[in-house]
Amino acid sequence: MGFMDNAKDAADATGDRIGEAVDDTKERISDKVDEMQADAAVKNAEAERDAVHAKNEHKENMRDH
């Protein structure tokens, strides 16, 4: 039975490692998605800022003429 117990323990350990690897991969993907969403939010905010700046500049130019 010693051989069978060793094989079972090895299979359990391998299963645990695979489970941990899957969890790590899921976490990395989630982190990357969060990063991409944050980058998109920053780009969106910058675009909105630039649009407001351009609009205000245009209004100011219209007032001067």
C-alpha positions in Angstrom: 0.0 0.0 0.0 3.0 2.3 0.4 3.4 2.8 -3.3 -0.3 3.5 -3.8 -0.3 6.0 -0.9 2.8 7.8 -2.4 1.1 7.9 -5.8 -2.1 9.3 -4.3 -0.1 11.9 -2.4 1.8 12.9 -5.5 -1.4 13.2 -7.5 -3.0 15.3 -4.7 0.1 17.6 -4.6 0.0 18.0 -8.4 -3.7 18.8 -8.3 -3.1 21.4 -5.6 -0.3 23.0 -7.7 -2.5 23.1 -10.8 -5.3 24.7 -8.8 -2.9 27.3 -7.4 -1.6 28.0 -10.9 -5.1 28.5 -12.2 -5.9 30.8 -9.3 -2.7 32.8 -10.0 -3.6 33.1 -13.7 -7.1 34.3 -12.9 -5.7 36.9 -10.5 -3.2 38.1 -13.1 -5.9 38.4 -15.7 -8.1 40.3 -13.3 -5.2 42.7 -12.4 -4.5 43.3 -16.1 -8.2 44.1 -16.7 -8.2 46.5 -13.8 -5.1 48.2 -15.2 -6.6 48.5 -18.7 -9.8 49.9 -17.2 -7.9 52.5 -15.2 -5.9 53.5 -18.3 -9.1 53.9 -20.3 -10.6 56.1 -17.6 -7.5 58.3 -17.6 -7.6 58.6 -21.4 -11.3 59.4 -21.2 -10.7 62.1 -18.6 -7.8 63.6 -20.6 -9.9 63.7 -23.7 -12.8 65.4 -21.8 -10.3 67.9 -20.3 -8.9 68.7 -23.8 -12.4 69.1 -25.2 -13.4 71.5 -22.4 -10.2 73.4 -22.9 -10.8 73.7 -26.6 -14.4 74.8 -26.1 -13.4 77.4 -23.5 -10.6 78.7 -25.8 -13.1 79.0 -28.7 -15.6 80.9 -26.5 -12.8 83.2 -25.4 -11.8 83.9 -29.0 -15.4 84.6 -29.9 -15.6 87.1 -27.1 -12.5 88.9 -28.3 -13.9 89.5 -31.8 
